[in-house]
Amino acid sequence: MATICNLFPALERRIEVLKDKFLKDQLELELDDPLGFEPDLDKLAAFRLLVHAEFEEYLENKAKEGIEAIRTAFKAGATAVGANIPILLVAAALGKVLRFDHAFWAIDVEQSITEALDWIAKNNGIKEGSFSKLSTFSGKMPDEVDTGLAASLTSYGKSRGDVAHRSVSRVRTFSAPSAEVKTVEELLAGLCTYFS
């Protein structure tokens, strides 16, 4: 059986807190009167915005964890090029070319690590481009990036953008509370499987 990453249980707990805080009463009202139910759009918006932030922070923390693992291994003596395929992928994701000459290799590796951590700190999203780069930084090989999960995160990122950049009264992407929760639970399941 696959092991869940160390960061995932905290993400799950936080999503549960947000669900209880913003949607518990909405879910009950929707269940009691599915046809006449009028959702509280502010609660739906708050839930979506905050859940998006939790997904983004989780992915960034996974990426930082991956980059720090590369740094730790390199400093512990795994300095041969063949032992550092992940740093080659990180450099490629950053558009950097590493010099394999002994005099420059360690400098280029450290610069790539620093640039990756800077990129993570400035990241602002979970859409496909961010997800792919964060996945690479987390240790995923390019062919391991889950395109279905990337598409789902992109869709969620777009719906968050819809809420973040206009008045909730003008947002047309709201679903029923049960559908909002289902989307989030599917994303959680996808992330759990992806990082197991």
C-alpha positions in Angstrom: 0.0 0.0 0.0 1.3 3.5 -0.9 2.2 5.9 1.9 0.5 9.3 2.1 3.0 12.2 2.1 3.7 13.9 5.5 2.0 17.2 4.4 -1.3 15.7 3.1 -3.0 15.0 6.5 -2.7 18.7 7.4 -4.2 19.7 4.1 -7.1 17.3 4.6 -7.7 18.6 8.1 -7.7 22.2 6.9 -10.1 21.5 4.1 -12.4 19.9 6.7 -12.3 23.0 8.9 -13.1 25.2 5.9 -16.0 22.9 4.9 -17.4 23.0 8.4 -17.0 26.8 8.8 -18.4 27.9 5.4 -20.5 25.1 4.0 -21.9 22.9 6.8 -25.1 24.9 7.2 -25.3 25.3 3.4 -25.1 21.6 2.8 -27.8 20.9 5.4 -30.1 23.6 3.9 -29.5 22.2 0.4 -30.3 18.7 1.5 -33.5 19.8 3.3 -34.8 21.8 0.3 -32.9 21.0 -2.9 -35.3 22.8 -5.2 -36.0 25.9 -3.1 -32.5 26.3 -1.7 -30.8 29.7 -2.2 -27.0 29.4 -1.4 -25.1 32.0 0.5 -22.7 33.1 -2.3 -20.3 34.8 0.1 -19.8 31.5 1.9 -19.3 29.6 -1.4 -16.8 32.3 -2.5 -14.9 32.2 0.8 -14.7 28.4 0.7 -13.4 28.4 -2.9 -10.8 31.1 -2.3 -9.5 29.6 0.9 -9.4 26.0 -0.5 -7.5 27.2 -3.5 -5.0 28.9 -1.2 -4.6 25.6 0.8 -4.0 23.6 -2.4 -1.5 26.2 -3.6 0.4 26.1 -0.3 0.4 22.3 -0.2 1.9 22.1 -3.7 4.5 24.8 -2.8 5.4 23.0 0.4 5.8 19.7 -1.6 8.1 21.5 -4.0 10.2 23.1 -1.2 10.5 19.6 0.4 11.7 18.2 -2.9 14.2 21.0 -3.5 15.6 20.7 0.0 16.0 17.0 -0.4 18.1 17.7 -3.5 20.2 20.2 -1.6 20.6 17.8 1.4 21.7 14.9 -0.8 24.2 17.2 -2.7 25.7 18.5 0.5 26.0 15.0 1.9 28.2 14.0 -1.0 26.0 12.9 -3.8 27.6 15.3 -6.2 28.1 13.2 -9.3 26.0 14.3 -12.3 24.4 10.8 -12.5 23.3 11.1 -8.9 21.6 14.4 -9.6 19.0 13.8 -12.4 16.4 15.7 -10.3 18.6 18.9 -10.4 18.9 18.6 -14.1 15.1 18.5 -14.4 14.8 21.5 -12.0 17.3 23.5 -14.1 15.5 22.6 -17.3 12.2 23.7 -15.7 13.8 27.0 -14.9 15.3 27.3 -18.4 18.9 27.1 -17.0 21.8 25.3 -18.6 24.1 23.7 -16.1 27.8 23.5 -16.8 29.3 20.1 -16.1 32.8 21.4 -15.7 34.0 20.5 -12.1 34.8 24.2 -11.4 31.2 25.3 -12.1 29.0 22.3 -11.3 28.5 22.9 -7.5 27.9 26.6 -8.1 25.3 26.0 -10.8 23.6 23.4 -8.7 23.3 25.8 -5.7 22.1 28.6 -8.0 19.5 26.3 -9.5 18.3 25.4 -6.0 18.1 29.0 -4.9 16.3 30.0 -8.1 13.8 27.2 -7.6 13.1 28.3 -4.1 12.7 31.9 -5.3 10.3 30.7 -8.0 8.2 28.8 -5.4 8.1 31.8 -3.2 6.7 33.9 -6.1 4.3 31.3 -7.4 0.8 32.4 -7.6 -1.4 29.5 -8.7 -2.2 25.9 -9.2 -2.9 25.9 -12.9 -1.1 23.5 -15.3 2.1 25.6 -15.7 2.5 26.0 -12.0 1.5 22.5 -11.2 3.9 21.0 -13.7 6.8 23.0 -12.4 5.9 22.4 -8.7 5.7 18.7 -9.5 9.1 18.7 -11.1 10.5 20.5 -8.0 8.7 17.9 -5.8 10.6 15.1 -7.6 8.3 14.0 -10.3 9.7 13.1 -13.7 8.1 15.0 -16.6 6.3 11.9 -17.8 4.9 11.3 -14.3 3.0 14.6 -14.3 -0.7 13.7 -14.1 -2.3 15.6 -17.0 -5.8 14.8 -15.7 -5.1 16.3 -12.3 -3.3 19.2 -13.9 -6.5 19.9 -16.0 -8.7 19.6 -12.9 -6.4 22.0 -10.9 -6.4 24.4 -13.9 -10.2 24.4 -13.9 -10.3 25.0 -10.2 -7.8 27.8 -10.5 -9.9 29.5 -13.2 -13.0 29.2 -11.0 -11.1 30.7 -8.1 -10.0 33.6 -10.4 -13.6 34.1 -11.4 -14.5 34.6 -7.7 -11.3 36.6 -6.8 -11.7 39.2 -9.5 -15.4 40.2 -9.4 -18.3 40.7 -7.1 -19.9 37.4 -6.1 -23.2 38.7 -7.5 -21.6 38.6 -10.9 -19.9 35.2 -10.6 -21.6 32.5 -12.8 -19.4 29.6 -11.9 -20.9 28.8 -8.5 -22.2 25.3 -8.1 -24.4 24.0 -5.3 -22.5 23.5 -2.0 -22.6 19.7 -2.5 -21.0 20.1 -5.9 -18.4 22.5 -4.6 -17.5 20.0 -1.9 -17.4 17.1 -4.4 -15.0 19.0 -6.6 -12.7 19.6 -3.7 -12.9 16.0 -2.5 -12.0 14.8 -6.0 -9.0 17.1 -6.1 -7.9 15.9 -2.6 -8.2 12.3 -3.8 -6.2 13.1 -6.9 -3.4 14.8 -4.9 -3.3 11.9 -2.4 -2.9 9.4 -5.1 -0.4 11.6 -7.0 2.0 12.1 -4.1 1.6 8.6 -2.5 
